[in-house]
Amino acid sequence: MIEINGIQVHGLKLDRNTRCKHYNSEVDVIAIRMKCCNKYYACNSCHNELELHEINPWTQSEFNEKAILCGKCGKELTISEYLSSNSRCPNCDANFNPNCSKHYPIYFCL
């Protein structure tokens, strides 16, 4: 576990920018607050290795919840802000991994 701006991020082999053993490229710098346990995780694989329950995706009516953490600047984003960010942090302009969109169905009911 690491802490960014007072927010705990869980995962395996985390660096200071939320990269983990599963995703650790230069642009793998977000953490997602899981609705099911209200904990930030670096990725779904870290969650599944450390928790005993399944991921419960956020519904569209909850997209104003702050559930994304930029691992570069520590800014919490709403789901809507993240989904409309074009894979860049609106606060610090850090690049996010555009391939994260492949995992959206795990985290979000679109």
N, CA, C and O atoms as CSV, one atom per row, in Angstrom:
chain,resi,resn,atom,element,x,y,z
A,1,MET,N,N,0.846,-1.178,0.000
A,1,MET,CA,C,0.000,0.000,0.000
A,1,MET,C,C,0.894,1.245,0.000
A,1,MET,O,O,1.959,1.270,0.615
A,2,ILE,N,N,0.423,2.274,-0.711
A,2,ILE,CA,C,1.074,3.578,-0.698
A,2,ILE,C,C,0.025,4.619,-0.317
A,2,ILE,O,O,-1.168,4.320,-0.259
A,3,GLU,N,N,0.477,5.823,-0.062
A,3,GLU,CA,C,-0.435,6.919,0.247
A,3,GLU,C,C,-0.091,8.111,-0.635
A,3,GLU,O,O,1.070,8.504,-0.756
A,4,ILE,N,N,-1.128,8.676,-1.247
A,4,ILE,CA,C,-0.982,9.868,-2.084
A,4,ILE,C,C,-1.981,10.898,-1.577
A,4,ILE,O,O,-3.188,10.658,-1.583
A,5,ASN,N,N,-1.476,12.041,-1.140
A,5,ASN,CA,C,-2.341,13.112,-0.602
A,5,ASN,C,C,-3.326,12.589,0.440
A,5,ASN,O,O,-4.485,13.004,0.466
A,6,GLY,N,N,-2.867,11.685,1.291
A,6,GLY,CA,C,-3.707,11.150,2.354
A,6,GLY,C,C,-4.641,10.039,1.923
A,6,GLY,O,O,-5.436,9.556,2.730
A,7,ILE,N,N,-4.563,9.624,0.671
A,7,ILE,CA,C,-5.427,8.559,0.153
A,7,ILE,C,C,-4.609,7.278,0.032
A,7,ILE,O,O,-3.556,7.265,-0.606
A,8,GLN,N,N,-5.088,6.219,0.637
A,8,GLN,CA,C,-4.410,4.934,0.560
A,8,GLN,C,C,-4.740,4.251,-0.755
A,8,GLN,O,O,-5.899,4.183,-1.163
A,9,VAL,N,N,-3.694,3.740,-1.416
A,9,VAL,CA,C,-3.854,2.982,-2.659
A,9,VAL,C,C,-3.294,1.590,-2.405
A,9,VAL,O,O,-2.161,1.432,-1.950
A,10,HIS,N,N,-4.099,0.598,-2.704
A,10,HIS,CA,C,-3.720,-0.791,-2.486
A,10,HIS,C,C,-3.274,-1.416,-3.802
A,10,HIS,O,O,-3.708,-1.015,-4.882
A,11,GLY,N,N,-2.408,-2.398,-3.685
A,11,GLY,CA,C,-1.940,-3.114,-4.864
A,11,GLY,C,C,-0.672,-3.874,-4.548
A,11,GLY,O,O,-0.197,-3.885,-3.412
A,12,LEU,N,N,-0.141,-4.503,-5.562
A,12,LEU,CA,C,1.045,-5.338,-5.423
A,12,LEU,C,C,2.224,-4.683,-6.125
A,12,LEU,O,O,2.138,-4.315,-7.297
A,13,LYS,N,N,3.318,-4.544,-5.401
A,13,LYS,CA,C,4.552,-3.937,-5.904
A,13,LYS,C,C,4.303,-2.537,-6.463
A,13,LYS,O,O,4.713,-2.219,-7.579
A,14,LEU,N,N,3.629,-1.714,-5.674
A,14,LEU,CA,C,3.277,-0.355,-6.099
A,14,LEU,C,C,4.490,0.566,-6.080
A,14,LEU,O,O,5.352,0.464,-5.207
A,15,ASP,N,N,4.540,1.464,-7.056
A,15,ASP,CA,C,5.509,2.559,-6.986
A,15,ASP,C,C,4.765,3.813,-6.524
A,15,ASP,O,O,3.563,3.762,-6.262
A,16,ARG,N,N,5.464,4.912,-6.426
A,16,ARG,CA,C,4.851,6.129,-5.876
A,16,ARG,C,C,3.814,6.767,-6.797
A,16,ARG,O,O,3.124,7.702,-6.391
A,17,ASN,N,N,3.696,6.275,-8.036
A,17,ASN,CA,C,2.714,6.815,-8.980
A,17,ASN,C,C,1.570,5.850,-9.274
A,17,ASN,O,O,0.867,6.020,-10.270
A,18,THR,N,N,1.374,4.859,-8.443
A,18,THR,CA,C,0.297,3.859,-8.502
A,18,THR,C,C,0.519,2.758,-9.537
A,18,THR,O,O,-0.394,1.975,-9.801
A,19,ARG,N,N,1.698,2.681,-10.122
A,19,ARG,CA,C,1.980,1.547,-11.014
A,19,ARG,C,C,2.115,0.296,-10.155
A,19,ARG,O,O,2.556,0.365,-9.007
A,20,CYS,N,N,1.729,-0.853,-10.722
A,20,CYS,CA,C,1.755,-2.094,-9.949
A,20,CYS,C,C,2.470,-3.192,-10.730
A,20,CYS,O,O,3.004,-2.949,-11.812
A,21,LYS,N,N,2.474,-4.392,-10.175
A,21,LYS,CA,C,3.159,-5.497,-10.845
A,21,LYS,C,C,2.467,-5.893,-12.154
A,21,LYS,O,O,3.096,-6.503,-13.018
A,22,HIS,N,N,1.194,-5.557,-12.309
A,22,HIS,CA,C,0.440,-5.920,-13.515
A,22,HIS,C,C,0.550,-4.865,-14.611
A,22,HIS,O,O,0.640,-5.195,-15.793
A,23,TYR,N,N,0.541,-3.612,-14.215
A,23,TYR,CA,C,0.556,-2.492,-15.160
A,23,TYR,C,C,1.578,-1.475,-14.671
A,23,TYR,O,O,1.370,-0.808,-13.658
A,24,ASN,N,N,2.676,-1.363,-15.394
A,24,ASN,CA,C,3.753,-0.496,-14.897
A,24,ASN,C,C,4.466,0.288,-15.989
A,24,ASN,O,O,5.657,0.577,-15.876
A,25,SER,N,N,3.733,0.633,-17.052
A,25,SER,CA,C,4.328,1.498,-18.074
A,25,SER,C,C,4.280,2.952,-17.597
A,25,SER,O,O,3.679,3.254,-16.566
A,26,GLU,N,N,4.897,3.819,-18.332
A,26,GLU,CA,C,4.948,5.244,-17.987
A,26,GLU,C,C,3.545,5.830,-17.814
A,26,GLU,O,O,3.366,6.743,-17.007
A,27,VAL,N,N,2.550,5.332,-18.548
A,27,VAL,CA,C,1.208,5.920,-18.509
A,27,VAL,C,C,0.231,5.188,-17.574
A,27,VAL,O,O,-0.948,5.540,-17.522
A,28,ASP,N,N,0.699,4.197,-16.854
A,28,ASP,CA,C,-0.161,3.472,-15.910
A,28,ASP,C,C,-0.156,4.185,-14.556
A,28,ASP,O,O,0.411,3.699,-13.577
A,29,VAL,N,N,-0.800,5.342,-14.533
A,29,VAL,CA,C,-0.713,6.220,-13.360
A,29,VAL,C,C,-2.086,6.627,-12.813
A,29,VAL,O,O,-2.282,7.772,-12.406
A,30,ILE,N,N,-3.017,5.700,-12.805
A,30,ILE,CA,C,-4.280,5.973,-12.127
A,30,ILE,C,C,-4.586,4.832,-11.169
A,30,ILE,O,O,-4.125,3.704,-11.343
A,31,ALA,N,N,-5.361,5.151,-10.172
A,31,ALA,CA,C,-5.923,4.149,-9.274
A,31,ALA,C,C,-7.436,4.347,-9.294
A,31,ALA,O,O,-7.935,5.451,-9.512
A,32,ILE,N,N,-8.142,3.261,-9.064
A,32,ILE,CA,C,-9.603,3.292,-9.128
A,32,ILE,C,C,-10.173,2.898,-7.773
A,32,ILE,O,O,-9.802,1.872,-7.203
A,33,ARG,N,N,-11.086,3.733,-7.264
A,33,ARG,CA,C,-11.787,3.386,-6.023
A,33,ARG,C,C,-12.870,2.380,-6.378
A,33,ARG,O,O,-13.784,2.671,-7.149
A,34,MET,N,N,-12.749,1.215,-5.809
A,34,MET,CA,C,-13.706,0.156,-6.096
A,34,MET,C,C,-14.983,0.389,-5.289
A,34,MET,O,O,-14.945,0.610,-4.078
A,35,LYS,N,N,-16.095,0.335,-5.981
A,35,LYS,CA,C,-17.389,0.542,-5.337
A,35,LYS,C,C,-17.649,-0.533,-4.290
A,35,LYS,O,O,-18.237,-0.257,-3.245
A,36,CYS,N,N,-17.216,-1.749,-4.567
A,36,CYS,CA,C,-17.524,-2.886,-3.705
A,36,CYS,C,C,-16.908,-2.780,-2.316
A,36,CYS,O,O,-17.512,-3.230,-1.343
A,37,CYS,N,N,-15.730,-2.201,-2.205
A,37,CYS,CA,C,-15.041,-2.153,-0.910
A,37,CYS,C,C,-14.597,-0.746,-0.516
A,37,CYS,O,O,-14.023,-0.548,0.555
A,38,ASN,N,N,-14.864,0.224,-1.380
A,38,ASN,CA,C,-14.531,1.626,-1.117
A,38,ASN,C,C,-13.030,1.841,-0.901
A,38,ASN,O,O,-12.627,2.717,-0.136
A,39,LYS,N,N,-12.212,1.038,-1.578
A,39,LYS,CA,C,-10.760,1.160,-1.494
A,39,LYS,C,C,-10.209,1.463,-2.872
A,39,LYS,O,O,-10.697,0.946,-3.878
A,40,TYR,N,N,-9.182,2.310,-2.910
A,40,TYR,CA,C,-8.480,2.551,-4.161
A,40,TYR,C,C,-7.528,1.392,-4.437
A,40,TYR,O,O,-6.793,0.950,-3.553
A,41,TYR,N,N,-7.553,0.913,-5.671
A,41,TYR,CA,C,-6.644,-0.130,-6.133
A,41,TYR,C,C,-5.967,0.325,-7.413
A,41,TYR,O,O,-6.537,1.085,-8.196
A,42,ALA,N,N,-4.741,-0.149,-7.617
A,42,ALA,CA,C,-4.001,0.178,-8.832
A,42,ALA,C,C,-4.668,-0.446,-10.061
A,42,ALA,O,O,-4.644,0.138,-11.145
A,43,CYS,N,N,-5.259,-1.625,-9.894
A,43,CYS,CA,C,-5.920,-2.282,-11.027
A,43,CYS,C,C,-6.849,-3.376,-10.522
A,43,CYS,O,O,-6.843,-3.719,-9.340
A,44,ASN,N,N,-7.644,-3.914,-11.433
A,44,ASN,CA,C,-8.573,-4.978,-11.077
A,44,ASN,C,C,-7.850,-6.263,-10.670
A,44,ASN,O,O,-8.340,-7.006,-9.821
A,45,SER,N,N,-6.697,-6.524,-11.266
A,45,SER,CA,C,-5.954,-7.737,-10.919
A,45,SER,C,C,-5.426,-7.661,-9.486
A,45,SER,O,O,-5.475,-8.648,-8.752
A,46,CYS,N,N,-4.925,-6.498,-9.090
A,46,CYS,CA,C,-4.487,-6.314,-7.702
A,46,CYS,C,C,-5.670,-6.530,-6.756
A,46,CYS,O,O,-5.550,-7.234,-5.753
A,47,HIS,N,N,-6.810,-5.923,-7.082
A,47,HIS,CA,C,-8.006,-6.101,-6.262
A,47,HIS,C,C,-8.334,-7.579,-6.124
A,47,HIS,O,O,-8.563,-8.065,-5.016
A,48,ASN,N,N,-8.358,-8.286,-7.226
A,48,ASN,CA,C,-8.768,-9.686,-7.196
A,48,ASN,C,C,-7.785,-10.572,-6.446
A,48,ASN,O,O,-8.179,-11.601,-5.897
A,49,GLU,N,N,-6.514,-10.191,-6.412
A,49,GLU,CA,C,-5.528,-10.966,-5.667
A,49,GLU,C,C,-5.552,-10.665,-4.165
A,49,GLU,O,O,-5.111,-11.484,-3.359
A,50,LEU,N,N,-6.064,-9.496,-3.792
A,50,LEU,CA,C,-6.019,-9.089,-2.391
A,50,LEU,C,C,-7.370,-9.122,-1.672
A,50,LEU,O,O,-7.412,-9.053,-0.443
A,51,GLU,N,N,-8.449,-9.223,-2.403
A,51,GLU,CA,C,-9.785,-9.237,-1.800
A,51,GLU,C,C,-10.466,-10.580,-2.054
A,51,GLU,O,O,-10.085,-11.322,-2.960
A,52,LEU,N,N,-11.470,-10.876,-1.247
A,52,LEU,CA,C,-12.205,-12.136,-1.369
A,52,LEU,C,C,-13.580,-11.959,-2.007
A,52,LEU,O,O,-14.401,-12.875,-1.980
A,53,HIS,N,N,-13.830,-10.789,-2.579
A,53,HIS,CA,C,-15.121,-10.517,-3.209
A,53,HIS,C,C,-14.899,-10.038,-4.648
A,53,HIS,O,O,-13.791,-9.663,-5.031
A,54,GLU,N,N,-15.973,-10.060,-5.425
A,54,GLU,CA,C,-15.914,-9.610,-6.816
A,54,GLU,C,C,-16.071,-8.095,-6.893
A,54,GLU,O,O,-16.623,-7.457,-5.997
A,55,ILE,N,N,-15.569,-7.548,-7.986
A,55,ILE,CA,C,-15.714,-6.116,-8.250
A,55,ILE,C,C,-17.155,-5.823,-8.625
A,55,ILE,O,O,-17.756,-6.524,-9.439
A,56,ASN,N,N,-17.696,-4.781,-8.025
A,56,ASN,CA,C,-19.044,-4.319,-8.317
A,56,ASN,C,C,-18.903,-3.011,-9.098
A,56,ASN,O,O,-18.431,-2.023,-8.535
A,57,PRO,N,N,-19.297,-2.971,-10.375
A,57,PRO,CA,C,-19.080,-1.759,-11.179
A,57,PRO,C,C,-19.969,-0.586,-10.760
A,57,PRO,O,O,-21.071,-0.759,-10.239
A,58,TRP,N,N,-19.441,0.608,-11.012
A,58,TRP,CA,C,-20.178,1.840,-10.769
A,58,TRP,C,C,-21.271,1.980,-11.825
A,58,TRP,O,O,-21.044,1.694,-13.000
A,59,THR,N,N,-22.460,2.422,-11.402
A,59,THR,CA,C,-23.549,2.648,-12.354
A,59,THR,C,C,-23.474,4.076,-12.890
A,59,THR,O,O,-22.818,4.932,-12.297
A,60,GLN,N,N,-24.138,4.325,-13.995
A,60,GLN,CA,C,-24.101,5.661,-14.599
A,60,GLN,C,C,-24.624,6.735,-13.653
A,60,GLN,O,O,-24.166,7.876,-13.712
A,61,SER,N,N,-25.563,6.398,-12.791
A,61,SER,CA,C,-26.092,7.385,-11.846
A,61,SER,C,C,-25.061,7.767,-10.783
A,61,SER,O,O,-25.272,8.712,-10.022
A,62,GLU,N,N,-23.945,7.032,-10.730
A,62,GLU,CA,C,-22.890,7.308,-9.753
A,62,GLU,C,C,-21.647,7.932,-10.386
A,62,GLU,O,O,-20.615,8.050,-9.726
A,63,PHE,N,N,-21.730,8.326,-11.634
A,63,PHE,CA,C,-20.553,8.836,-12.337
A,63,PHE,C,C,-20.071,10.191,-11.831
A,63,PHE,O,O,-19.033,10.674,-12.283
A,64,ASN,N,N,-20.795,10.816,-10.906
A,64,ASN,CA,C,-20.307,12.055,-10.280
A,64,ASN,C,C,-19.504,11.773,-9.016
A,64,ASN,O,O,-19.037,12.699,-8.352
A,65,GLU,N,N,-19.345,10.494,-8.685
A,65,GLU,CA,C,-18.526,10.093,-7.536
A,65,GLU,C,C,-17.047,10.258,-7.881
A,65,GLU,O,O,-16.621,9.951,-8.994
A,66,LYS,N,N,-16.276,10.744,-6.918
A,66,LYS,CA,C,-14.822,10.786,-7.098
A,66,LYS,C,C,-14.306,9.368,-6.894
A,66,LYS,O,O,-14.369,8.828,-5.789
A,67,ALA,N,N,-13.803,8.777,-7.953
A,67,ALA,CA,C,-13.390,7.375,-7.887
A,67,ALA,C,C,-12.119,7.089,-8.678
A,67,ALA,O,O,-11.716,5.933,-8.803
A,68,ILE,N,N,-11.485,8.128,-9.212
A,68,ILE,CA,C,-10.247,7.959,-9.974
A,68,ILE,C,C,-9.196,8.870,-9.341
A,68,ILE,O,O,-9.462,10.036,-9.049
A,69,LEU,N,N,-8.012,8.323,-9.136
A,69,LEU,CA,C,-6.925,9.077,-8.542
A,69,LEU,C,C,-5.763,9.147,-9.526
A,69,LEU,O,O,-5.262,8.119,-9.982
A,70,CYS,N,N,-5.340,10.366,-9.847
A,70,CYS,CA,C,-4.161,10.532,-10.695
A,70,CYS,C,C,-2.931,10.218,-9.855
A,70,CYS,O,O,-2.710,10.834,-8.812
A,71,GLY,N,N,-2.143,9.273,-10.304
A,71,GLY,CA,C,-0.943,8.878,-9.586
A,71,GLY,C,C,0.206,9.854,-9.722
A,71,GLY,O,O,1.210,9.734,-9.019
A,72,LYS,N,N,0.073,10.813,-10.612
A,72,LYS,CA,C,1.120,11.832,-10.775
A,72,LYS,C,C,0.918,13.012,-9.828
A,72,LYS,O,O,1.847,13.418,-9.130
A,73,CYS,N,N,-0.297,13.563,-9.805
A,73,CYS,CA,C,-0.527,14.768,-8.993
A,73,CYS,C,C,-1.407,14.536,-7.772
A,73,CYS,O,O,-1.492,15.402,-6.901
A,74,GLY,N,N,-2.063,13.378,-7.697
A,74,GLY,CA,C,-2.900,13.076,-6.547
A,74,GLY,C,C,-4.303,13.641,-6.608
A,74,GLY,O,O,-5.035,13.581,-5.620
A,75,LYS,N,N,-4.691,14.188,-7.745
A,75,LYS,CA,C,-6.039,14.754,-7.911
A,75,LYS,C,C,-7.060,13.623,-8.021
A,75,LYS,O,O,-6.868,12.669,-8.774
A,76,GLU,N,N,-8.150,13.744,-7.257
A,76,GLU,CA,C,-9.263,12.810,-7.387
A,76,GLU,C,C,-10.212,13.333,-8.454
A,76,GLU,O,O,-10.597,14.502,-8.444
A,77,LEU,N,N,-10.578,12.464,-9.359
A,77,LEU,CA,C,-11.489,12.818,-10.447
A,77,LEU,C,C,-12.801,12.070,-10.279
A,77,LEU,O,O,-12.840,10.958,-9.751
A,78,THR,N,N,-13.872,12.702,-10.740
A,78,THR,CA,C,-15.117,11.948,-10.819
A,78,THR,C,C,-14.991,10.965,-11.980
A,78,THR,O,O,-14.126,11.112,-12.844
A,79,ILE,N,N,-15.842,9.990,-11.986
A,79,ILE,CA,C,-15.835,9.025,-13.089
A,79,ILE,C,C,-16.106,9.750,-14.399
A,79,ILE,O,O,-15.462,9.469,-15.410
A,80,SER,N,N,-17.052,10.676,-14.389
A,80,SER,CA,C,-17.364,11.446,-15.603
A,80,SER,C,C,-16.154,12.230,-16.091
A,80,SER,O,O,-15.865,12.245,-17.287
A,81,GLU,N,N,-15.446,12.881,-15.175
A,81,GLU,CA,C,-14.244,13.632,-15.565
A,81,GLU,C,C,-13.214,12.698,-16.197
A,81,GLU,O,O,-12.601,13.030,-17.212
A,82,TYR,N,N,-13.035,11.547,-15.596
A,82,TYR,CA,C,-12.067,10.584,-16.125
A,82,TYR,C,C,-12.480,10.080,-17.509
A,82,TYR,O,O,-11.659,10.043,-18.425
A,83,LEU,N,N,-13.741,9.695,-17.662
A,83,LEU,CA,C,-14.194,9.149,-18.937
A,83,LEU,C,C,-14.135,10.168,-20.067
A,83,LEU,O,O,-14.030,9.790,-21.233
A,84,SER,N,N,-14.202,11.447,-19.739
A,84,SER,CA,C,-14.153,12.490,-20.773
A,84,SER,C,C,-12.772,13.151,-20.868
A,84,SER,O,O,-12.627,14.188,-21.515
A,85,SER,N,N,-11.767,12.562,-20.234
A,85,SER,CA,C,-10.453,13.198,-20.137
A,85,SER,C,C,-9.538,12.993,-21.342
A,85,SER,O,O,-8.462,13.587,-21.401
A,86,ASN,N,N,-9.943,12.168,-22.296
A,86,ASN,CA,C,-9.069,11.842,-23.429
A,86,ASN,C,C,-7.712,11.313,-22.962
A,86,ASN,O,O,-6.671,11.616,-23.546
A,87,SER,N,N,-7.754,10.517,-21.895
A,87,SER,CA,C,-6.562,9.852,-21.348
A,87,SER,C,C,-5.477,10.831,-20.894
A,87,SER,O,O,-4.284,10.572,-21.055
A,88,ARG,N,N,-5.914,11.964,-20.322
A,88,ARG,CA,C,-4.984,12.949,-19.753
A,88,ARG,C,C,-5.603,13.501,-18.479
A,88,ARG,O,O,-6.810,13.731,-18.403
A,89,CYS,N,N,-4.762,13.707,-17.492
A,89,CYS,CA,C,-5.255,14.309,-16.255
A,89,CYS,C,C,-5.634,15.763,-16.515
A,89,CYS,O,O,-4.810,16.528,-17.015
A,90,PRO,N,N,-6.868,16.164,-16.185
A,90,PRO,CA,C,-7.263,17.557,-16.396
A,90,PRO,C,C,-6.564,18.525,-15.429
A,90,PRO,O,O,-6.621,19.739,-15.625
A,91,ASN,N,N,-5.917,18.004,-14.405
A,91,ASN,CA,C,-5.232,18.847,-13.430
A,91,ASN,C,C,-3.758,19.056,-13.783
A,91,ASN,O,O,-3.282,20.191,-13.800
A,92,CYS,N,N,-3.029,17.966,-14.065
A,92,CYS,CA,C,-1.586,18.081,-14.297
A,92,CYS,C,C,-1.156,17.707,-15.714
A,92,CYS,O,O,0.025,17.800,-16.048
A,93,ASP,N,N,-2.099,17.289,-16.543
A,93,ASP,CA,C,-1.859,16.935,-17.945
A,93,ASP,C,C,-1.042,15.650,-18.124
A,93,ASP,O,O,-0.521,15.397,-19.211
A,94,ALA,N,N,-0.926,14.838,-17.065
A,94,ALA,CA,C,-0.239,13.545,-17.199
A,94,ALA,C,C,-1.006,12.649,-18.157
A,94,ALA,O,O,-2.236,12.674,-18.191
A,95,ASN,N,N,-0.286,11.868,-18.925
A,95,ASN,CA,C,-0.913,10.897,-19.819
A,95,ASN,C,C,-1.391,9.695,-19.026
A,95,ASN,O,O,-0.666,9.163,-18.186
A,96,PHE,N,N,-2.623,9.271,-19.300
A,96,PHE,CA,C,-3.168,8.031,-18.764
A,96,PHE,C,C,-3.125,6.986,-19.875
A,96,PHE,O,O,-3.127,7.331,-21.056
A,97,ASN,N,N,-3.087,5.735,-19.504
A,97,ASN,CA,C,-3.040,4.654,-20.489
A,97,ASN,C,C,-4.374,4.571,-21.229
A,97,ASN,O,O,-5.392,4.264,-20.610
A,98,PRO,N,N,-4.395,4.839,-22.543
A,98,PRO,CA,C,-5.654,4.764,-23.285
A,98,PRO,C,C,-6.215,3.342,-23.347
A,98,PRO,O,O,-7.409,3.157,-23.583
A,99,ASN,N,N,-5.363,2.344,-23.138
A,99,ASN,CA,C,-5.835,0.958,-23.162
A,99,ASN,C,C,-6.649,0.587,-21.928
A,99,ASN,O,O,-7.250,-0.487,-21.878
A,100,CYS,N,N,-6.671,1.469,-20.933
A,100,CYS,CA,C,-7.533,1.221,-19.770
A,100,CYS,C,C,-8.996,1.111,-20.195
A,100,CYS,O,O,-9.797,0.472,-19.512
A,101,SER,N,N,-9.340,1.725,-21.304
A,101,SER,CA,C,-10.722,1.666,-21.787
A,101,SER,C,C,-11.183,0.234,-22.045
A,101,SER,O,O,-12.382,-0.044,-22.019
A,102,LYS,N,N,-10.258,-0.661,-22.290
A,102,LYS,CA,C,-10.612,-2.072,-22.486
A,102,LYS,C,C,-11.180,-2.688,-21.212
A,102,LYS,O,O,-11.894,-3.689,-21.263
A,103,HIS,N,N,-10.860,-2.084,-20.069
A,103,HIS,CA,C,-11.330,-2.596,-18.791
A,103,HIS,C,C,-12.546,-1.848,-18.248
A,103,HIS,O,O,-13.036,-2.181,-17.169
A,104,TYR,N,N,-13.034,-0.864,-18.958
A,104,TYR,CA,C,-14.177,-0.093,-18.474
A,104,TYR,C,C,-15.353,-0.985,-18.052
A,104,TYR,O,O,-15.968,-0.707,-17.022
A,105,PRO,N,N,-15.692,-2.043,-18.800
A,105,PRO,CA,C,-16.833,-2.875,-18.375
A,105,PRO,C,C,-16.640,-3.526,-17.000
A,105,PRO,O,O,-17.621,-3.892,-16.352
A,106,ILE,N,N,-15.408,-3.673,-16.555
A,106,ILE,CA,C,-15.157,-4.222,-15.229
A,106,ILE,C,C,-15.514,-3.195,-14.154
A,106,ILE,O,O,-16.061,-3.544,-13.108
A,107,TYR,N,N,-15.199,-1.928,-14.424
A,107,TYR,CA,C,-15.351,-0.875,-13.430
A,107,TYR,C,C,-16.632,-0.071,-13.542
A,107,TYR,O,O,-17.141,0.422,-12.535
A,108,PHE,N,N,-17.162,0.071,-14.745
A,108,PHE,CA,C,-18.268,0.992,-15.003
A,108,PHE,C,C,-19.370,0.321,-15.820
A,108,PHE,O,O,-19.087,-0.418,-16.763
A,109,CYS,N,N,-20.614,0.578,-15.460
A,109,CYS,CA,C,-21.763,0.161,-16.265
A,109,CYS,C,C,-22.007,1.269,-17.276
A,109,CYS,O,O,-22.593,2.299,-16.942
A,110,LEU,N,N,-21.566,1.067,-18.492
A,110,LEU,CA,C,-21.683,2.122,-19.516
A,110,LEU,C,C,-22.956,1.989,-20.327
A,110,LEU,O,O,-23.203,2.795,-21.224
